[in-house]
Amino acid sequence: MRIVYLSPYNHNGAHSGLRVRTENICKALADLPDTEVICLSPWQPPEGVRHRYVSLDCGWMRRLLLLPVLNIKLQKMRPDLVISEAPLADLFG
């Protein structure tokens, strides 16, 4: 099973509670048998979790322009499950 966890915000570089929760969830999912986890984020996830750089830390206009690019990236990955923390991402539109 391929799981993509989308956490596209840097939280001003802080190791926030949201980031800790995301890291813990990704690590727990990666420990499941026959499961590949890919974290899309601007920060490096824990060991054992694949990473692709994605950041939506920008103004609303640029964010709207980046959403179609994000959707294309997700479609190319062909995930079985997407967990998203991006409230404006129209996944697989």
Secondary structure, DSSP 8 states (H G I E B T S, - for coil): -EEEEE----GGG---HHHHHHHHHHHHHHTSTT-EEEEEESS---TTSEEEE----S-HHHHHHHHHHHHHHHHHH--SEEEE--TT--TT-
